[in-house]
Amino acid sequence: MEPHDYKVTKIDGEYATLTELSTGEELFIALFLLPDGTDLGTLLHYEDLCYEITGQEG
């Protein structure tokens, strides 16, 4: 599976919308699958079935 980079663009209840930085495609995912500290604007890297926080955008 290829690595992907995302930005958290929306949080609604227990779900987040991630937008892939390279394509703009959206992914809906349960917050419990994301690292602690994930919030709006969080930048995430996905690789090997794991999400990592790589930064935060204003």
DSSP file (Angstrom, degrees, kcal/mol; ACC not computed):
  #  RESIDUE AA STRUCTURE BP1 BP2  ACC     N-H-->O    O-->H-N    N-H-->O    O-->H-N    TCO  KAPPA ALPHA  PHI   PSI    X-CA   Y-CA   Z-CA
    1    1 A M              0   0    0      0, 0.0    47,-0.4     0, 0.0    48,-0.0   0.000 360.0 360.0 360.0 133.2    0.0    0.0    0.0
    2    2 A E        -     0   0    0      1,-0.1     2,-0.1    45,-0.1    44,-0.0  -0.399 360.0-108.1 -73.9 148.6    1.3    3.4   -1.0
    3    3 A P        -     0   0    0      0, 0.0     2,-0.3     0, 0.0    44,-0.2  -0.460  37.1-166.5 -71.9 151.1    1.9    6.1    1.6
    4    4 A H  E     -A   46   0A   0     42,-2.1    42,-3.4    -2,-0.1     2,-0.4  -0.975  14.1-143.2-138.0 150.7   -0.5    9.1    1.6
    5    5 A D  E     +A   45   0A   0     -2,-0.3    16,-2.6    40,-0.2    17,-0.4  -0.964  25.4 179.9-117.3 134.7   -0.5   12.5    3.2
    6    6 A Y  E     -AB  44  20A   0     38,-2.9    38,-2.7    -2,-0.4     2,-0.4  -0.853  23.0-146.4-130.8 160.7   -3.7   14.1    4.5
    7    7 A K  E     -AB  43  19A   0     12,-1.8    12,-2.7    -2,-0.3     2,-0.7  -0.996  27.9-122.6-123.9 135.1   -5.1   17.2    6.2
    8    8 A V  E     + B   0  18A   0     34,-2.4    33,-2.8    -2,-0.4    10,-0.2  -0.690  37.8 169.2 -76.3 114.4   -8.0   17.0    8.6
    9    9 A T  E     +     0   0A   0      8,-2.6     2,-0.3    -2,-0.7    -1,-0.2   0.561  59.3  16.0-107.0 -11.6  -10.5   19.3    7.0
   10   10 A K  E     - B   0  17A   0      7,-1.1     7,-3.0    29,-0.1     2,-0.4  -0.961  52.2-162.7-160.8 142.0  -13.7   18.5    9.1
   11   11 A I  E     + B   0  16A   0     -2,-0.3     2,-0.5     5,-0.2     5,-0.2  -0.994  13.0 175.9-127.5 125.6  -14.6   16.9   12.4
   12   12 A D  E >   - B   0  15A   0      3,-2.8     3,-1.5    -2,-0.4     2,-0.4  -0.900  61.3 -57.3-132.3 101.9  -18.2   15.9   12.9
   13   13 A G  T 3  S-     0   0    0     -2,-0.5     0, 0.0     1,-0.2     0, 0.0  -0.511 122.0 -12.8  66.7-120.2  -19.0   14.0   16.1
   14   14 A E  T 3  S+     0   0    0     -2,-0.4    17,-2.8    -3,-0.1    18,-0.4   0.191 124.3  80.1-100.5  15.4  -16.8   10.9   16.2
   15   15 A Y  E <   -BC  12  30A   0     -3,-1.5    -3,-2.8    15,-0.3     2,-0.3  -0.910  58.3-157.4-125.5 151.2  -15.8   11.1   12.5
   16   16 A A  E     -BC  11  29A   0     13,-3.1    13,-2.5    -2,-0.3     2,-0.6  -0.928  13.3-138.0-123.9 149.8  -13.2   13.1   10.6
   17   17 A T  E     -BC  10  28A   0     -7,-3.0    -8,-2.6    -2,-0.3    -7,-1.1  -0.946  21.6-164.3-104.4 122.7  -12.9   14.1    6.9
   18   18 A L  E     -BC   8  27A   0      9,-3.3     9,-2.6    -2,-0.6     2,-0.5  -0.892   5.3-154.2-106.1 137.0   -9.4   13.8    5.6
   19   19 A T  E     -BC   7  26A   0    -12,-2.7   -12,-1.8    -2,-0.4     2,-0.3  -0.955  19.7-126.8-112.0 123.3   -8.4   15.4    2.4
   20   20 A E  E  >  -B    6   0A   0      5,-3.1     4,-2.4    -2,-0.5   -14,-0.3  -0.513  15.3-143.2 -69.1 129.2   -5.5   13.9    0.5
   21   21 A L  T  4 S+     0   0    0    -16,-2.6    -1,-0.1    -2,-0.3   -15,-0.1   0.830  93.7  44.7 -66.3 -34.1   -2.9   16.6   -0.2
   22   22 A S  T  4 S+     0   0    0    -17,-0.4    -1,-0.2     1,-0.1   -16,-0.1   0.799 130.0  18.5 -83.3 -28.3   -1.9   15.4   -3.6
   23   23 A T  T  4 S-     0   0    0      2,-0.1    -2,-0.2    -3,-0.1    -1,-0.1   0.635  88.9-127.1-118.0 -19.3   -5.3   14.6   -5.2
   24   24 A G     <  +     0   0    0     -4,-2.4    -3,-0.1     1,-0.3     2,-0.1   0.488  56.3 149.9  80.8   2.4   -7.9   16.5   -3.1
   25   25 A E        -     0   0    0     -5,-0.1    -5,-3.1    -6,-0.1     2,-0.3  -0.417  40.8-130.6 -69.2 144.6   -9.8   13.3   -2.6
   26   26 A E  E     -C   19   0A   0     -7,-0.2     2,-0.4    -3,-0.1    -7,-0.2  -0.745  18.9-168.3-101.3 146.8  -11.8   13.0    0.7
   27   27 A L  E     -C   18   0A   0     -9,-2.6    -9,-3.3    -2,-0.3     2,-0.5  -1.000  11.2-148.5-132.4 131.1  -11.8   10.1    3.1
   28   28 A F  E     +C   17   0A   0     -2,-0.4     2,-0.3   -11,-0.2   -11,-0.2  -0.884  28.8 166.2-102.3 129.1  -14.2    9.7    6.0
   29   29 A I  E     -C   16   0A   0    -13,-2.5   -13,-3.1    -2,-0.5     2,-0.2  -0.990  40.4-102.4-146.2 148.1  -12.8    7.9    9.0
   30   30 A A  E >   -C   15   0A   0     -2,-0.3     3,-1.7   -15,-0.2   -15,-0.3  -0.504  30.2-130.7 -69.7 136.4  -13.6    7.3   12.7
   31   31 A L  G >  S+     0   0    0    -17,-2.8     3,-2.1     1,-0.3    -1,-0.1   0.813 102.5  69.1 -59.1 -31.8  -11.5    9.5   15.0
   32   32 A F  G 3  S+     0   0    0    -18,-0.4    -1,-0.3     1,-0.3     4,-0.1   0.693  93.5  58.9 -65.1 -14.8  -10.5    6.6   17.2
   33   33 A L  G <  S+     0   0    0     -3,-1.7    18,-0.3     2,-0.1    -1,-0.3   0.549  96.2  78.5 -86.3  -8.0   -8.4    5.3   14.3
   34   34 A L  S <  S-     0   0    0     -3,-2.1     3,-0.1    -4,-0.2     4,-0.1  -0.649  93.9 -88.6-101.6 157.9   -6.3    8.5   14.3
   35   35 A P    >   -     0   0    0      0, 0.0     3,-1.5     0, 0.0    -1,-0.1  -0.225  51.4 -91.0 -62.5 151.3   -3.5    9.5   16.7
   36   36 A D  T 3  S+     0   0    0      1,-0.2    17,-0.1    -4,-0.1     3,-0.1  -0.349 114.1  37.9 -56.7 140.3   -4.3   11.3   19.9
   37   37 A G  T 3  S+     0   0    0      1,-0.3    -1,-0.2    -3,-0.1     2,-0.2   0.401  77.3 148.6  94.8  -2.2   -4.2   15.1   19.4
   38   38 A T    <   +     0   0    0     -3,-1.5    -1,-0.3    -7,-0.1     2,-0.3  -0.498  17.6 150.8 -68.0 131.2   -5.7   15.0   16.0
   39   39 A D    >   -     0   0    0     -2,-0.2     3,-2.2    -3,-0.1   -31,-0.3  -0.852  53.1 -48.9-147.6 179.0   -7.7   18.2   15.4
   40   40 A L  T 3  S+     0   0    0      1,-0.3   -31,-0.2    -2,-0.3     3,-0.1  -0.333 126.4  19.9 -56.5 135.2   -8.8   20.5   12.5
   41   41 A G  T 3  S+     0   0    0    -33,-2.8    16,-2.5     1,-0.3    -1,-0.3   0.358  86.6 146.6  85.9  -5.6   -5.8   21.3   10.3
   42   42 A T  E <   - D   0  56A   0     -3,-2.2   -34,-2.4    14,-0.2     2,-0.5  -0.429  42.8-139.1 -65.4 135.4   -3.7   18.4   11.5
   43   43 A L  E     -AD   7  55A   0     12,-2.5    11,-2.9   -36,-0.2    12,-1.1  -0.849  23.6-169.1 -96.9 131.1   -1.4   17.0    8.8
   44   44 A L  E     -AD   6  53A   0    -38,-2.7   -38,-2.9    -2,-0.5     2,-0.5  -0.922  17.2-153.2-124.5 145.3   -1.2   13.2    8.8
   45   45 A H  E     -AD   5  52A   0      7,-2.6     7,-2.2    -2,-0.4     2,-0.5  -0.978  13.8-159.2-114.5 129.2    1.0   10.7    7.0
   46   46 A Y  E     +AD   4  51A   0    -42,-3.4   -42,-2.1    -2,-0.5     2,-0.3  -0.940  27.6 140.8-113.0 124.2   -0.5    7.2    6.4
   47   47 A E  E >   + D   0  50A   0      3,-2.3     3,-1.2    -2,-0.5   -45,-0.1  -0.957  63.8   9.6-159.3 142.4    1.8    4.3    5.7
   48   48 A D  T 3  S-     0   0    0    -47,-0.4     3,-0.1    -2,-0.3    -1,-0.0   0.885 129.0 -58.0  53.1  44.9    1.9    0.6    6.7
   49   49 A L  T 3  S+     0   0    0      1,-0.2     2,-0.4   -48,-0.0    -1,-0.3   0.729 116.8 109.0  61.7  26.4   -1.7    0.8    8.1
   50   50 A C  E <   -D   47   0A   0     -3,-1.2    -3,-2.3     2,-0.0     2,-0.4  -0.996  57.7-146.5-137.5 137.1   -0.7    3.6   10.6
   51   51 A Y  E     -D   46   0A   0     -2,-0.4     2,-0.4   -18,-0.3    -5,-0.2  -0.845  16.7-172.4 -99.6 138.5   -1.4    7.3   10.8
   52   52 A E  E     -D   45   0A   0     -7,-2.2    -7,-2.6    -2,-0.4     2,-0.5  -0.986  26.4-120.8-127.5 139.9    1.3    9.7   12.1
   53   53 A I  E     +D   44   0A   0     -2,-0.4    -9,-0.2    -9,-0.2     3,-0.1  -0.685  31.7 173.0 -77.7 127.4    0.9   13.4   12.9
   54   54 A T  E     -     0   0A   0    -11,-2.9     2,-0.3    -2,-0.5   -10,-0.2   0.515  57.3 -45.5-112.2 -10.1    3.4   15.4   10.8
   55   55 A G  E     -D   43   0A   0    -12,-1.1   -12,-2.5     2,-0.0     2,-0.4  -0.990  51.8 -97.5 169.6-170.1    2.3   18.9   11.6
   56   56 A Q  E     -D   42   0A   0     -2,-0.3     2,-0.4   -14,-0.3   -14,-0.2  -0.995  20.7-149.9-143.3 132.0   -0.5   21.4   12.0
   57   57 A E              0   0    0    -16,-2.5    -2,-0.0    -2,-0.4     0, 0.0  -0.870 360.0 360.0-103.9 139.7   -1.8   24.0    9.5
   58   58 A G              0   0    0     -2,-0.4    -1,-0.1   -16,-0.0   -16,-0.1   0.464 360.0 360.0 -38.2 360.0   -3.3   27.2   10.8
